[in-house]
């Protein structure tokens, strides 16, 4: 018993459990790329989310209500609130309009395609293409700011 007369629990509670559900295939993550930096590697931090491993832009995946007959229809929502060095690293990262953008992905593993971006790419904004900044080196004075 604790000081106030309530039982004290030490160690994991046998009544609690955590079930991990893989809702999206690895193939979807192999297809996706970050529209801020162009990299294709994402990290999952349990209870926090999925982030671009290169720039820390967060991505949240949602199933779309409209599939149009495709096996999968996914909305990937990117948010730059957590992005590293966005304010000083314009040659390696491109900000999203108002800090966020969505892309709708249709298809199936091995056959995904982009249906649309929101906001639509135009004169004011274009997502970074996959690997667009691969041959540009990050300056030493910037890398320590992450």
N, CA, C and O atoms as a GROMACS GRO file, in nm:
protein
  584
    1UNK      N    1   0.083  -0.118   0.000
    1UNK     CA    2   0.000   0.000   0.000
    1UNK      C    3   0.088   0.125   0.000
    1UNK      O    4   0.192   0.130   0.065
    2UNK      N    5   0.041   0.226  -0.075
    2UNK     CA    6   0.111   0.353  -0.078
    2UNK      C    7   0.080   0.437   0.044
    2UNK      O    8   0.002   0.396   0.130
    3UNK      N    9   0.140   0.555   0.052
    3UNK     CA   10   0.121   0.644   0.167
    3UNK      C   11  -0.026   0.680   0.189
    3UNK      O   12  -0.070   0.694   0.303
    4UNK      N   13  -0.101   0.694   0.080
    4UNK     CA   14  -0.240   0.737   0.094
    4UNK      C   15  -0.337   0.619   0.100
    4UNK      O   16  -0.458   0.640   0.088
    5UNK      N   17  -0.288   0.498   0.117
    5UNK     CA   18  -0.374   0.381   0.130
    5UNK      C   19  -0.412   0.312   0.001
    5UNK      O   20  -0.479   0.209   0.004
    6UNK      N   21  -0.370   0.366  -0.113
    6UNK     CA   22  -0.401   0.306  -0.242
    6UNK      C   23  -0.297   0.200  -0.276
    6UNK      O   24  -0.181   0.214  -0.237
    7UNK      N   25  -0.337   0.094  -0.349
    7UNK     CA   26  -0.239  -0.009  -0.387
    7UNK      C   27  -0.133   0.050  -0.480
    7UNK      O   28  -0.163   0.137  -0.562
    8UNK      N   29  -0.013   0.003  -0.468
    8UNK     CA   30   0.098   0.046  -0.554
    8UNK      C   31   0.126  -0.065  -0.653
    8UNK      O   32   0.140  -0.181  -0.615
    9UNK      N   33   0.136  -0.029  -0.782
    9UNK     CA   34   0.166  -0.127  -0.886
    9UNK      C   35   0.310  -0.110  -0.929
    9UNK      O   36   0.354   0.001  -0.960
   10UNK      N   37   0.383  -0.218  -0.931
   10UNK     CA   38   0.521  -0.215  -0.976
   10UNK      C   39   0.533  -0.306  -1.097
   10UNK      O   40   0.491  -0.422  -1.093
   11UNK      N   41   0.589  -0.253  -1.204
   11UNK     CA   42   0.607  -0.332  -1.326
   11UNK      C   43   0.487  -0.319  -1.417
   11UNK      O   44   0.393  -0.246  -1.387
   12UNK      N   45   0.488  -0.391  -1.531
   12UNK     CA   46   0.380  -0.380  -1.628
   12UNK      C   47   0.249  -0.434  -1.573
   12UNK      O   48   0.247  -0.530  -1.497
   13UNK      N   49   0.141  -0.370  -1.612
   13UNK     CA   50   0.008  -0.412  -1.572
   13UNK      C   51  -0.034  -0.529  -1.659
   13UNK      O   52  -0.035  -0.518  -1.782
   14UNK      N   53  -0.069  -0.642  -1.596
   14UNK     CA   54  -0.105  -0.761  -1.674
   14UNK      C   55  -0.237  -0.742  -1.748
   14UNK      O   56  -0.266  -0.818  -1.840
   15UNK      N   57  -0.317  -0.641  -1.712
   15UNK     CA   58  -0.444  -0.613  -1.778
   15UNK      C   59  -0.424  -0.533  -1.907
   15UNK      O   60  -0.513  -0.532  -1.993
   16UNK      N   61  -0.311  -0.468  -1.922
   16UNK     CA   62  -0.287  -0.383  -2.040
   16UNK      C   63  -0.209  -0.460  -2.145
   16UNK      O   64  -0.125  -0.544  -2.114
   17UNK      N   65  -0.237  -0.429  -2.272
   17UNK     CA   66  -0.160  -0.488  -2.380
   17UNK      C   67  -0.157  -0.388  -2.495
   17UNK      O   68  -0.237  -0.294  -2.500
   18UNK      N   69  -0.068  -0.409  -2.584
   18UNK     CA   70  -0.053  -0.322  -2.699
   18UNK      C   71  -0.049  -0.409  -2.823
   18UNK      O   72   0.039  -0.494  -2.838
   19UNK      N   73  -0.143  -0.387  -2.912
   19UNK     CA   74  -0.147  -0.462  -3.037
   19UNK      C   75  -0.097  -0.370  -3.148
   19UNK      O   76  -0.145  -0.257  -3.162
   20UNK      N   77  -0.002  -0.416  -3.226
   20UNK     CA   78   0.051  -0.339  -3.337
   20UNK      C   79  -0.018  -0.386  -3.464
   20UNK      O   80  -0.017  -0.504  -3.497
   21UNK      N   81  -0.077  -0.291  -3.535
   21UNK     CA   82  -0.146  -0.322  -3.661
   21UNK      C   83  -0.071  -0.254  -3.774
   21UNK      O   84  -0.057  -0.132  -3.775
   22UNK      N   85  -0.022  -0.332  -3.868
   22UNK     CA   86   0.043  -0.276  -3.986
   22UNK      C   87  -0.065  -0.246  -4.089
   22UNK      O   88  -0.104  -0.334  -4.166
   23UNK      N   89  -0.113  -0.123  -4.091
   23UNK     CA   90  -0.223  -0.085  -4.176
   23UNK      C   91  -0.178  -0.059  -4.320
   23UNK      O   92  -0.254  -0.079  -4.415
   24UNK      N   93  -0.054  -0.015  -4.335
   24UNK     CA   94  -0.002   0.019  -4.468
   24UNK      C   95   0.120  -0.066  -4.499
   24UNK      O   96   0.202  -0.094  -4.411
   25UNK      N   97   0.132  -0.108  -4.624
   25UNK     CA   98   0.240  -0.197  -4.664
   25UNK      C   99   0.374  -0.124  -4.673
   25UNK      O  100   0.378  -0.001  -4.688
   26UNK      N  101   0.481  -0.201  -4.663
   26UNK     CA  102   0.614  -0.144  -4.684
   26UNK      C  103   0.626  -0.087  -4.825
   26UNK      O  104   0.700   0.009  -4.848
   27UNK      N  105   0.554  -0.147  -4.920
   27UNK     CA  106   0.560  -0.099  -5.059
   27UNK      C  107   0.510   0.045  -5.070
   27UNK      O  108   0.561   0.121  -5.152
   28UNK      N  109   0.414   0.083  -4.989
   28UNK     CA  110   0.366   0.222  -4.991
   28UNK      C  111   0.477   0.316  -4.946
   28UNK      O  112   0.497   0.422  -5.005
   29UNK      N  113   0.549   0.277  -4.840
   29UNK     CA  114   0.659   0.362  -4.793
   29UNK      C  115   0.776   0.362  -4.890
   29UNK      O  116   0.851   0.459  -4.896
   30UNK      N  117   0.793   0.256  -4.966
   30UNK     CA  118   0.896   0.254  -5.070
   30UNK      C  119   0.859   0.346  -5.185
   30UNK      O  120   0.947   0.399  -5.253
   31UNK      N  121   0.730   0.367  -5.209
   31UNK     CA  122   0.684   0.457  -5.315
   31UNK      C  123   0.690   0.603  -5.272
   31UNK      O  124   0.725   0.690  -5.352
   32UNK      N  125   0.656   0.632  -5.147
   32UNK     CA  126   0.649   0.771  -5.100
   32UNK      C  127   0.785   0.837  -5.095
   32UNK      O  128   0.888   0.771  -5.079
   33UNK      N  129   0.785   0.968  -5.110
   33UNK     CA  130   0.905   1.048  -5.090
   33UNK      C  131   0.862   1.176  -5.021
   33UNK      O  132   0.744   1.213  -5.026
   34UNK      N  133   0.954   1.244  -4.958
   34UNK     CA  134   0.926   1.366  -4.884
   34UNK      C  135   0.920   1.484  -4.980
   34UNK      O  136   1.017   1.508  -5.052
   35UNK      N  137   0.809   1.560  -4.985
   35UNK     CA  138   0.800   1.674  -5.076
   35UNK      C  139   0.879   1.796  -5.028
   35UNK      O  140   0.883   1.898  -5.097
   36UNK      N  141   0.942   1.786  -4.911
   36UNK     CA  142   1.023   1.896  -4.858
   36UNK      C  143   1.169   1.880  -4.900
   36UNK      O  144   1.233   1.977  -4.939
   37UNK      N  145   1.222   1.755  -4.891
   37UNK     CA  146   1.364   1.734  -4.921
   37UNK      C  147   1.390   1.632  -5.031
   37UNK      O  148   1.503   1.624  -5.081
   38UNK      N  149   1.290   1.555  -5.072
   38UNK     CA  150   1.306   1.458  -5.180
   38UNK      C  151   1.357   1.322  -5.138
   38UNK      O  152   1.374   1.234  -5.223
   39UNK      N  153   1.383   1.302  -5.010
   39UNK     CA  154   1.434   1.172  -4.965
   39UNK      C  155   1.320   1.072  -4.950
   39UNK      O  156   1.203   1.109  -4.938
   40UNK      N  157   1.357   0.942  -4.949
   40UNK     CA  158   1.258   0.835  -4.952
   40UNK      C  159   1.259   0.746  -4.829
   40UNK      O  160   1.193   0.642  -4.828
   41UNK      N  161   1.332   0.784  -4.726
   41UNK     CA  162   1.342   0.699  -4.608
   41UNK      C  163   1.266   0.765  -4.492
   41UNK      O  164   1.288   0.882  -4.460
   42UNK      N  165   1.177   0.687  -4.431
   42UNK     CA  166   1.096   0.737  -4.321
   42UNK      C  167   1.122   0.654  -4.197
   42UNK      O  168   1.154   0.536  -4.206
   43UNK      N  169   1.106   0.716  -4.081
   43UNK     CA  170   1.123   0.648  -3.952
   43UNK      C  171   0.991   0.654  -3.876
   43UNK      O  172   0.923   0.756  -3.876
   44UNK      N  173   0.957   0.543  -3.813
   44UNK     CA  174   0.839   0.539  -3.728
   44UNK      C  175   0.884   0.544  -3.583
   44UNK      O  176   0.961   0.460  -3.537
   45UNK      N  177   0.834   0.645  -3.511
   45UNK     CA  178   0.862   0.656  -3.368
   45UNK      C  179   0.732   0.621  -3.297
   45UNK      O  180   0.635   0.697  -3.305
   46UNK      N  181   0.729   0.508  -3.226
   46UNK     CA  182   0.604   0.466  -3.161
   46UNK      C  183   0.544   0.576  -3.074
   46UNK      O  184   0.615   0.643  -2.999
   47UNK      N  185   0.415   0.591  -3.085
   47UNK     CA  186   0.335   0.688  -3.012
   47UNK      C  187   0.360   0.833  -3.053
   47UNK      O  188   0.299   0.924  -2.996
   48UNK      N  189   0.448   0.858  -3.149
   48UNK     CA  190   0.474   0.994  -3.195
   48UNK      C  191   0.439   1.012  -3.342
   48UNK      O  192   0.380   1.113  -3.378
   49UNK      N  193   0.475   0.918  -3.427
   49UNK     CA  194   0.440   0.930  -3.567
   49UNK      C  195   0.548   0.881  -3.662
   49UNK      O  196   0.644   0.815  -3.621
   50UNK      N  197   0.529   0.914  -3.790
   50UNK     CA  198   0.622   0.878  -3.896
   50UNK      C  199   0.685   1.007  -3.947
   50UNK      O  200   0.615   1.105  -3.972
   51UNK      N  201   0.817   1.005  -3.962
   51UNK     CA  202   0.892   1.124  -3.999
   51UNK      C  203   0.992   1.093  -4.109
   51UNK      O  204   1.044   0.981  -4.117
   52UNK      N  205   1.019   1.191  -4.195
   52UNK     CA  206   1.125   1.178  -4.294
   52UNK      C  207   1.256   1.167  -4.217
   52UNK      O  208   1.285   1.249  -4.130
   53UNK      N  209   1.334   1.066  -4.249
   53UNK     CA  210   1.460   1.044  -4.177
   53UNK      C  211   1.562   1.154  -4.204
   53UNK      O  212   1.651   1.176  -4.123
   54UNK      N  213   1.550   1.221  -4.318
   54UNK     CA  214   1.646   1.324  -4.355
   54UNK      C  215   1.614   1.461  -4.295
   54UNK      O  216   1.704   1.528  -4.244
   55UNK      N  217   1.487   1.503  -4.300
   55UNK     CA  218   1.454   1.640  -4.258
   55UNK      C  219   1.353   1.647  -4.144
   55UNK      O  220   1.323   1.756  -4.095
   56UNK      N  221   1.300   1.533  -4.102
   56UNK     CA  222   1.207   1.524  -3.989
   56UNK      C  223   1.067   1.579  -4.019
   56UNK      O  224   0.992   1.609  -3.925
   57UNK      N  225   1.030   1.594  -4.145
   57UNK     CA  226   0.894   1.632  -4.180
   57UNK      C  227   0.802   1.516  -4.142
   57UNK      O  228   0.832   1.401  -4.172
   58UNK      N  229   0.691   1.547  -4.077
   58UNK     CA  230   0.598   1.442  -4.034
   58UNK      C  231   0.502   1.406  -4.146
   58UNK      O  232   0.458   1.493  -4.221
   59UNK      N  233   0.469   1.277  -4.155
   59UNK     CA  234   0.369   1.230  -4.252
   59UNK      C  235   0.267   1.145  -4.178
   59UNK      O  236   0.302   1.055  -4.101
   60UNK      N  237   0.141   1.175  -4.204
   60UNK     CA  238   0.030   1.099  -4.146
   60UNK      C  239  -0.046   1.036  -4.263
   60UNK      O  240  -0.082   1.105  -4.358
   61UNK      N  241  -0.069   0.906  -4.255
   61UNK     CA  242  -0.140   0.835  -4.361
   61UNK      C  243  -0.284   0.810  -4.320
   61UNK      O  244  -0.313   0.774  -4.206
   62UNK      N  245  -0.375   0.831  -4.416
   62UNK     CA  246  -0.516   0.805  -4.394
   62UNK      C  247  -0.570   0.730  -4.514
   62UNK      O  248  -0.526   0.753  -4.627
   63UNK      N  249  -0.665   0.643  -4.490
   63UNK     CA  250  -0.731   0.577  -4.602
   63UNK      C  251  -0.831   0.674  -4.662
   63UNK      O  252  -0.906   0.739  -4.589
   64UNK      N  253  -0.834   0.682  -4.793
   64UNK     CA  254  -0.926   0.771  -4.861
   64UNK      C  255  -1.063   0.705  -4.870
   64UNK      O  256  -1.073   0.583  -4.883
   65UNK      N  257  -1.166   0.786  -4.864
   65UNK     CA  258  -1.303   0.731  -4.878
   65UNK      C  259  -1.331   0.690  -5.021
   65UNK      O  260  -1.410   0.598  -5.045
   66UNK      N  261  -1.267   0.755  -5.115
   66UNK     CA  262  -1.291   0.727  -5.256
   66UNK      C  263  -1.174   0.647  -5.312
   66UNK      O  264  -1.061   0.695  -5.312
   67UNK      N  265  -1.199   0.525  -5.361
   67UNK     CA  266  -1.093   0.440  -5.414
   67UNK      C  267  -1.095   0.433  -5.566
   67UNK      O  268  -0.994   0.396  -5.627
   68UNK      N  269  -1.207   0.466  -5.628
   68UNK     CA  270  -1.223   0.458  -5.774
   68UNK      C  271  -1.182   0.323  -5.830
   68UNK      O  272  -1.130   0.314  -5.941
   69UNK      N  273  -1.205   0.217  -5.753
   69UNK     CA  274  -1.177   0.082  -5.802
   69UNK      C  275  -1.035   0.034  -5.779
   69UNK      O  276  -1.004  -0.081  -5.809
   70UNK      N  277  -0.947   0.120  -5.726
   70UNK     CA  278  -0.810   0.077  -5.697
   70UNK      C  279  -0.807  -0.004  -5.569
   70UNK      O  280  -0.893   0.011  -5.482
   71UNK      N  281  -0.707  -0.090  -5.557
   71UNK     CA  282  -0.692  -0.172  -5.437
   71UNK      C  283  -0.671  -0.085  -5.314
   71UNK      O  284  -0.727  -0.112  -5.208
   72UNK      N  285  -0.589   0.020  -5.328
   72UNK     CA  286  -0.563   0.111  -5.217
   72UNK      C  287  -0.577   0.254  -5.264
   72UNK      O  288  -0.544   0.288  -5.377
   73UNK      N  289  -0.627   0.338  -5.174
   73UNK     CA  290  -0.634   0.483  -5.196
   73UNK      C  291  -0.594   0.547  -5.064
   73UNK      O  292  -0.667   0.538  -4.965
   74UNK      N  293  -0.480   0.612  -5.063
   74UNK     CA  294  -0.421   0.664  -4.940
   74UNK      C  295  -0.399   0.814  -4.953
   74UNK      O  296  -0.356   0.863  -5.058
   75UNK      N  297  -0.429   0.888  -4.845
   75UNK     CA  298  -0.392   1.028  -4.836
   75UNK      C  299  -0.270   1.038  -4.746
   75UNK      O  300  -0.274   0.993  -4.631
   76UNK      N  301  -0.162   1.094  -4.796
   76UNK     CA  302  -0.043   1.117  -4.716
   76UNK      C  303  -0.038   1.266  -4.687
   76UNK      O  304  -0.028   1.348  -4.778
   77UNK      N  305  -0.046   1.301  -4.559
   77UNK     CA  306  -0.049   1.441  -4.517
   77UNK      C  307   0.086   1.476  -4.456
   77UNK      O  308   0.126   1.418  -4.355
   78UNK      N  309   0.156   1.569  -4.518
   78UNK     CA  310   0.289   1.611  -4.474
   78UNK      C  311   0.278   1.742  -4.398
   78UNK      O  312   0.203   1.831  -4.437
   79UNK      N  313   0.354   1.755  -4.289
   79UNK     CA  314   0.350   1.874  -4.204
   79UNK      C  315   0.492   1.913  -4.167
   79UNK      O  316   0.571   1.828  -4.126
   80UNK      N  317   0.526   2.042  -4.180
   80UNK     CA  318   0.663   2.086  -4.155
   80UNK      C  319   0.684   2.146  -4.016
   80UNK      O  320   0.788   2.207  -3.992
   81UNK      N  321   0.588   2.131  -3.925
   81UNK     CA  322   0.608   2.184  -3.789
   81UNK      C  323   0.734   2.128  -3.723
   81UNK      O  324   0.797   2.198  -3.644
   82UNK      N  325   0.770   2.004  -3.754
   82UNK     CA  326   0.885   1.939  -3.692
   82UNK      C  327   1.009   1.935  -3.782
   82UNK      O  328   1.109   1.875  -3.744
   83UNK      N  329   1.003   1.998  -3.899
   83UNK     CA  330   1.114   1.990  -3.996
   83UNK      C  331   1.238   2.062  -3.945
   83UNK      O  332   1.230   2.174  -3.893
   84UNK      N  333   1.353   1.996  -3.962
   84UNK     CA  334   1.481   2.054  -3.919
   84UNK      C  335   1.532   2.153  -4.022
   84UNK      O  336   1.521   2.129  -4.143
   85UNK      N  337   1.589   2.263  -3.977
   85UNK     CA  338   1.665   2.359  -4.059
   85UNK      C  339   1.589   2.415  -4.178
   85UNK      O  340   1.650   2.457  -4.275
   86UNK      N  341   1.458   2.416  -4.172
   86UNK     CA  342   1.380   2.464  -4.285
   86UNK      C  343   1.406   2.612  -4.312
   86UNK      O  344   1.408   2.654  -4.428
   87UNK      N  345   1.427   2.689  -4.208
   87UNK     CA  346   1.444   2.834  -4.221
   87UNK      C  347   1.582   2.875  -4.274
   87UNK      O  348   1.597   2.988  -4.320
   88UNK      N  349   1.681   2.788  -4.269
   88UNK     CA  350   1.816   2.827  -4.312
   88UNK      C  351   1.869   2.742  -4.427
   88UNK      O  352   1.978   2.770  -4.476
   89UNK      N  353   1.797   2.643  -4.469
   89UNK     CA  354   1.851   2.543  -4.560
   89UNK      C  355   1.772   2.538  -4.691
   89UNK      O  356   1.734   2.429  -4.735
   90UNK      N  357   1.747   2.652  -4.754
   90UNK     CA  358   1.659   2.658  -4.870
   90UNK      C  359   1.711   2.584  -4.993
   90UNK      O  360   1.634   2.554  -5.084
   91UNK      N  361   1.842   2.554  -4.997
   91UNK     CA  362   1.896   2.482  -5.112
   91UNK      C  363   1.877   2.331  -5.099
   91UNK      O  364   1.900   2.258  -5.195
   92UNK      N  365   1.836   2.284  -4.981
   92UNK     CA  366   1.817   2.142  -4.958
   92UNK      C  367   1.674   2.106  -4.917
   92UNK      O  368   1.638   1.989  -4.914
   93UNK      N  369   1.594   2.208  -4.888
   93UNK     CA  370   1.456   2.184  -4.843
   93UNK      C  371   1.367   2.294  -4.899
   93UNK      O  372   1.409   2.410  -4.911
   94UNK      N  373   1.245   2.258  -4.932
   94UNK     CA  374   1.148   2.355  -4.981
   94UNK      C  375   1.024   2.347  -4.893
   94UNK      O  376   0.963   2.241  -4.882
   95UNK      N  377   0.988   2.458  -4.831
   95UNK     CA  378   0.874   2.460  -4.739
   95UNK      C  379   0.744   2.429  -4.813
   95UNK      O  380   0.733   2.450  -4.934
   96UNK      N  381   0.647   2.380  -4.739
   96UNK     CA  382   0.514   2.351  -4.793
   96UNK      C  383   0.426   2.474  -4.774
   96UNK      O  384   0.447   2.550  -4.680
   97UNK      N  385   0.328   2.494  -4.861
   97UNK     CA  386   0.238   2.608  -4.844
   97UNK      C  387   0.168   2.602  -4.709
   97UNK      O  388   0.103   2.502  -4.677
   98UNK      N  389   0.180   2.706  -4.631
   98UNK     CA  390   0.121   2.710  -4.496
   98UNK      C  391   0.166   2.592  -4.410
   98UNK      O  392   0.097   2.555  -4.316
   99UNK      N  393   0.281   2.533  -4.442
   99UNK     CA  394   0.339   2.428  -4.360
   99UNK      C  395   0.284   2.288  -4.380
   99UNK      O  396   0.323   2.197  -4.308
  100UNK      N  397   0.193   2.269  -4.476
  100UNK     CA  398   0.141   2.134  -4.496
  100UNK      C  399   0.095   2.113  -4.640
  100UNK      O  400   0.062   2.208  -4.711
  101UNK      N  401   0.092   1.987  -4.680
  101UNK     CA  402   0.044   1.949  -4.812
  101UNK      C  403  -0.002   1.804  -4.804
  101UNK      O  404   0.042   1.728  -4.718
  102UNK      N  405  -0.093   1.768  -4.895
  102UNK     CA  406  -0.143   1.631  -4.901
  102UNK      C  407  -0.124   1.577  -5.042
  102UNK      O  408  -0.127   1.651  -5.140
  103UNK      N  409  -0.105   1.446  -5.049
  103UNK     CA  410  -0.097   1.379  -5.178
  103UNK      C  411  -0.188   1.256  -5.170
  103UNK      O  412  -0.189   1.185  -5.070
  104UNK      N  413  -0.262   1.232  -5.277
  104UNK     CA  414  -0.345   1.112  -5.284
  104UNK      C  415  -0.273   1.012  -5.371
  104UNK      O  416  -0.235   1.041  -5.484
  105UNK      N  417  -0.255   0.891  -5.316
  105UNK     CA  418  -0.184   0.783  -5.383
  105UNK      C  419  -0.286   0.672  -5.411
  105UNK      O  420  -0.358   0.629  -5.321
  106UNK      N  421  -0.290   0.627  -5.535
  106UNK     CA  422  -0.379   0.518  -5.576
  106UNK      C  423  -0.296   0.400  -5.623
  106UNK      O  424  -0.182   0.418  -5.667
  107UNK      N  425  -0.353   0.281  -5.615
  107UNK     CA  426  -0.285   0.165  -5.673
  107UNK      C  427  -0.279   0.048  -5.579
  107UNK      O  428  -0.368   0.025  -5.497
  108UNK      N  429  -0.170  -0.026  -5.592
  108UNK     CA  430  -0.145  -0.145  -5.513
  108UNK      C  431   0.007  -0.160  -5.503
  108UNK      O  432   0.080  -0.097  -5.579
  109UNK      N  433   0.054  -0.243  -5.408
  109UNK     CA  434   0.199  -0.261  -5.398
  109UNK      C  435   0.263  -0.290  -5.533
  109UNK      O  436   0.222  -0.382  -5.605
  110UNK      N  437   0.365  -0.211  -5.566
  110UNK     CA  438   0.436  -0.225  -5.693
  110UNK      C  439   0.375  -0.146  -5.807
  110UNK      O  440   0.433  -0.138  -5.915
  111UNK      N  441   0.257  -0.088  -5.785
  111UNK     CA  442   0.190  -0.014  -5.894
  111UNK      C  443   0.119   0.112  -5.841
  111UNK      O  444   0.007   0.142  -5.882
  112UNK      N  445   0.185   0.183  -5.752
  112UNK     CA  446   0.126   0.306  -5.698
  112UNK      C  447   0.146   0.422  -5.796
  112UNK      O  448   0.240   0.422  -5.875
  113UNK      N  449   0.056   0.520  -5.789
  113UNK     CA  450   0.069   0.642  -5.868
  113UNK      C  451   0.008   0.757  -5.790
  113UNK      O  452  -0.083   0.738  -5.710
  114UNK      N  453   0.060   0.877  -5.815
  114UNK     CA  454   0.006   0.998  -5.752
  114UNK      C  455  -0.117   1.041  -5.831
  114UNK      O  456  -0.112   1.057  -5.953
  115UNK      N  457  -0.228   1.060  -5.759
  115UNK     CA  458  -0.351   1.107  -5.821
  115UNK      C  459  -0.355   1.260  -5.821
  115UNK      O  460  -0.383   1.321  -5.924
  116UNK      N  461  -0.327   1.322  -5.705
  116UNK     CA  462  -0.325   1.468  -5.696
  116UNK      C  463  -0.250   1.514  -5.572
  116UNK      O  464  -0.229   1.438  -5.477
  117UNK      N  465  -0.209   1.640  -5.577
  117UNK     CA  466  -0.150   1.710  -5.463
  117UNK      C  467  -0.247   1.820  -5.421
  117UNK      O  468  -0.316   1.877  -5.505
  118UNK      N  469  -0.251   1.850  -5.291
  118UNK     CA  470  -0.326   1.964  -5.240
  118UNK      C  471  -0.239   2.037  -5.140
  118UNK      O  472  -0.196   1.979  -5.041
  119UNK      N  473  -0.212   2.164  -5.165
  119UNK     CA  474  -0.255   2.242  -5.281
  119UNK      C  475  -0.188   2.192  -5.408
  119UNK      O  476  -0.083   2.128  -5.406
  120UNK      N  477  -0.251   2.224  -5.519
  120UNK     CA  478  -0.199   2.181  -5.649
  120UNK      C  479  -0.066   2.251  -5.677
  120UNK      O  480  -0.053   2.371  -5.651
  121UNK      N  481   0.032   2.179  -5.729
  121UNK     CA  482   0.158   2.243  -5.767
  121UNK      C  483   0.132   2.352  -5.872
  121UNK      O  484   0.048   2.335  -5.960
  122UNK      N  485   0.204   2.461  -5.860
  122UNK     CA  486   0.186   2.571  -5.953
  122UNK      C  487   0.304   2.666  -5.944
  122UNK      O  488   0.415   2.626  -5.911
  123UNK      N  489   0.280   2.792  -5.974
  123UNK     CA  490   0.387   2.892  -5.972
  123UNK      C  491   0.440   2.916  -5.832
  123UNK      O  492   0.560   2.941  -5.814
  124UNK      N  493   0.353   2.910  -5.732
  124UNK     CA  494   0.392   2.941  -5.594
  124UNK      C  495   0.459   2.825  -5.522
  124UNK      O  496   0.538   2.846  -5.430
  125UNK      N  497   0.428   2.702  -5.563
  125UNK     CA  498   0.482   2.586  -5.492
  125UNK      C  499   0.484   2.464  -5.583
  125UNK      O  500   0.391   2.439  -5.660
  126UNK      N  501   0.593   2.390  -5.572
  126UNK     CA  502   0.608   2.262  -5.641
  126UNK      C  503   0.676   2.168  -5.542
  126UNK      O  504   0.777   2.206  -5.483
  127UNK      N  505   0.623   2.047  -5.522
  127UNK     CA  506   0.691   1.955  -5.429
  127UNK      C  507   0.830   1.919  -5.481
  127UNK      O  508   0.851   1.909  -5.602
  128UNK      N  509   0.923   1.899  -5.390
  128UNK     CA  510   1.056   1.854  -5.427
  128UNK      C  511   1.041   1.716  -5.490
  128UNK      O  512   0.973   1.629  -5.435
  129UNK      N  513   1.103   1.696  -5.603
  129UNK     CA  514   1.098   1.565  -5.670
  129UNK      C  515   1.186   1.465  -5.597
  129UNK      O  516   1.281   1.502  -5.528
  130UNK      N  517   1.154   1.340  -5.611
  130UNK     CA  518   1.232   1.232  -5.552
  130UNK      C  519   1.378   1.247  -5.592
  130UNK      O  520   1.411   1.246  -5.711
  131UNK      N  521   1.467   1.260  -5.493
  131UNK     CA  522   1.611   1.269  -5.518
  131UNK      C  523   1.659   1.401  -5.576
  131UNK      O  524   1.774   1.409  -5.620
  132UNK      N  525   1.576   1.504  -5.580
  132UNK     CA  526   1.613   1.632  -5.642
  132UNK      C  527   1.738   1.695  -5.583
  132UNK      O  528   1.816   1.757  -5.655
  133UNK      N  529   1.759   1.680  -5.452
  133UNK     CA  530   1.874   1.741  -5.386
  133UNK      C  531   1.983   1.640  -5.352
  133UNK      O  532   2.071   1.670  -5.272
  134UNK      N  533   1.978   1.521  -5.411
  134UNK     CA  534   2.075   1.416  -5.377
  134UNK      C  535   2.220   1.456  -5.401
  134UNK      O  536   2.308   1.412  -5.326
  135UNK      N  537   2.247   1.536  -5.501
  135UNK     CA  538   2.385   1.571  -5.533
  135UNK      C  539   2.430   1.703  -5.470
  135UNK      O  540   2.537   1.753  -5.503
  136UNK      N  541   2.350   1.760  -5.380
  136UNK     CA  542   2.384   1.885  -5.312
  136UNK      C  543   2.429   1.850  -5.170
  136UNK      O  544   2.358   1.781  -5.097
  137UNK      N  545   2.547   1.899  -5.131
  137UNK     CA  546   2.600   1.872  -4.997
  137UNK      C  547   2.546   1.974  -4.898
  137UNK      O  548   2.535   2.093  -4.929
  138UNK      N  549   2.512   1.926  -4.778
  138UNK     CA  550   2.468   2.017  -4.672
  138UNK      C  551   2.589   2.086  -4.612
  138UNK      O  552   2.683   2.018  -4.571
  139UNK      N  553   2.589   2.221  -4.605
  139UNK     CA  554   2.703   2.292  -4.547
  139UNK      C  555   2.722   2.254  -4.401
  139UNK      O  556   2.624   2.228  -4.331
  140UNK      N  557   2.848   2.250  -4.354
  140UNK     CA  558   2.879   2.212  -4.216
  140UNK      C  559   2.809   2.303  -4.116
  140UNK      O  560   2.765   2.256  -4.011
  141UNK      N  561   2.799   2.433  -4.146
  141UNK     CA  562   2.740   2.527  -4.051
  141UNK      C  563   2.590   2.506  -4.036
  141UNK      O  564   2.531   2.560  -3.942
  142UNK      N  565   2.528   2.431  -4.125
  142UNK     CA  566   2.383   2.405  -4.117
  142UNK      C  567   2.355   2.273  -4.046
  142UNK      O  568   2.260   2.264  -3.968
  143UNK      N  569   2.435   2.171  -4.071
  143UNK     CA  570   2.404   2.037  -4.021
  143UNK      C  571   2.399   2.030  -3.870
  143UNK      O  572   2.328   1.945  -3.816
  144UNK      N  573   2.470   2.116  -3.800
  144UNK     CA  574   2.468   2.110  -3.654
  144UNK      C  575   2.341   2.173  -3.596
  144UNK      O  576   2.318   2.160  -3.475
  145UNK      N  577   2.260   2.238  -3.675
  145UNK     CA  578   2.140   2.305  -3.624
  145UNK      C  579   2.023   2.210  -3.606
  145UNK      O  580   1.924   2.247  -3.544
  146UNK      N  581   2.032   2.088  -3.658
  146UNK     CA  582   1.921   1.993  -3.647
  146UNK      C  583   1.898   1.951  -3.504
  146UNK      O  584   1.808   1.872  -3.476
   0.00000   0.00000   0.00000
